[in-house]
């Protein structure tokens, strides 16, 4: 007889924590979507330079719980000694965290590994030692094999072993799947995208049109990745012949270089910066914006695109990796990577109302693809198929 609610352990290589409160926030959102259909515990482990001993924090809920374990990281001049000590501290932290998991849900029905590296070794370990099957959701651009931003060979070798041990692989985009197939060609793949809480990113109908359009950019602002400098060069050129727009940049990263460019170009009246915000605050900012602006050199499929579309707002972005799988002519504009002239053209066409979007259609697409309701259902379907095939 099929269980009403499964017991899921989510091992999370990335997860919001004391030292990086926005790391892997999309992982937490996936878990929240899962909790609508099944009981899930998220387990994350992080090194700490401030803790003298292992520290465990817990948040226990009815269907969604979190366990974050911090272990002291050694940093001496003896590299080998550090590696040995840190490995055993990490292993001890995992065992303590897994024991806490068992007090909440007992032995998990299956493991949902979020991001292969570095914690995938524990999913593989539990499969070997306790016969618990696992699947993998992957977002990391580090698996873009053969690119200048992929993981080093040693890490890719470890990832290959972990991916091949999984029962199902769930990349967030078809583009990422093509890279992962190079590491694990015989694996079973299914696509499940990033997720958006439709109760926070709420679509509002019949909002009056703005006299002045406002763009929003949300990212780490790591320039080699997000190409914020190229975006600002484009904004500067447009500002020389029109000022009927502004740009708001929200970032939890290092934005000093971007602020220097804004000051150099004299864009203080057009470009403004905002620090880390809560999910609700980000939703409010998107609601007040006209469109999302991205100029990335590479991506998988950023959560911020799904969030923007959920609110019925269009996207102007580069045509890279997983983005064109969901950004189409009815919900956005795609430009070639690094092409500032095409970005300038797209922005101006939007400002001139030469391209018109239906907010209702944008929202409908997003709800059917990214809502907690839909993505949670897709995960539930994968879980039950995995267990059924594993028991046959």
C-alpha positions, 0 to 999 in steps of 0.5 A: 500500500502506498504511503500517504506522506513519505519521509524525505531526507534532503542533504543540501550542499548549499543552504542558507546559514549563519555565514551566508544567509542567501546561499542556496535559498532555491534549495530551501524553496524546493524543500518547502514545495516538497513539504506540501506533499511529503515530510522533509528534513533538510540537513546541511553541514558547513565549516566554521572558523569561529566555533571551537566544537561542533554546533547543531541548530534545529528548526522543527516543523510539522512537515518541514524541518531544518538541521544545520551543523557547523564544525570547526575548520583547522587552518594551520601551516600543515596542509596535510594535518588540516585535511585530515582533521577537517575530514574527521570533523566533517564526518563527525558533523554528518553523523551528529546531523543524521542522528538528529534527522532520525529523531524527527523522521526515523529512517528516511524513505529516500534521500533527495540530494540538492547539489552534488558537491560537496555533500553528495558523498553522504548520499552515496554512503547512506545508499551503500550502508543503509540501502536508502536510494537517492536522487539528485537535484542539480543547479551548479554551473560547476558541472558545465564540463569543459568550460572555464567555470567548471569544477576542477577535474578532481571534483568532477571525478567525485561528482561523476561517482556520486551522479552514477550512484543516484537512481534519478538525476533532476537538473533544473534545465535541459542545458545542464542535463547535456553537461551532466550526461557527459559525467553520467551518460547511462543515468535516468534524467528528468527535468524539474525547474526552480520553484517560486512560492506563489503565495509570496510572489503574487500576481496583481491584475490591472495595475496602472501603466507606469509613466517611468519604467523601472528595471530590476536586477537581482544577483550576486553581481559576480562580474565574470558571471553576471556581467553587471559592468556590461549592463551598466555600460549599456545603461550609460549609453542609453542615459545619454539620450533618454532618462525615462527609466531607472535600474534597481540592483539588489545584491548580496555580493561585492558591488564596489566595482559597480558603484564605481562605474555608476559614479564614473558615468554619473548615473546616480539618478538612474541606478540605485543599489540595495543590499540583501533582502528577504523573500517578501521584500524582493517580491515587493521590489519586483512588483514595483518594477516593469521588467527584470534585466539580466546580462549574464555570461552563463547561467542554468536557470536563475530563480529570479527569472521564475519569480519575475514571471510569476508576478506577470513581469517580462524578462530581458536577458542574454540567450544563455544555457537554460534561460531560453527554455522558459523565456520566449517571445510572449514573456521576454526578450533574449539578446546574444551574450555580451552584445551590448548593442542588442541589449541597448536595442531591446531596452529601448524597444521596451521603453518605446512600447514597441514590444507589449506583453500580457501579464496574465499570460506570463503569470499563467505560464509561470504558475504552471511551471514554477509554483510550489503546487506544481513543482511539489507535485512533480517531486512527489511523482519522482519519489514514488516512481523511484520507490516503486521501481526500487522495490520491484 
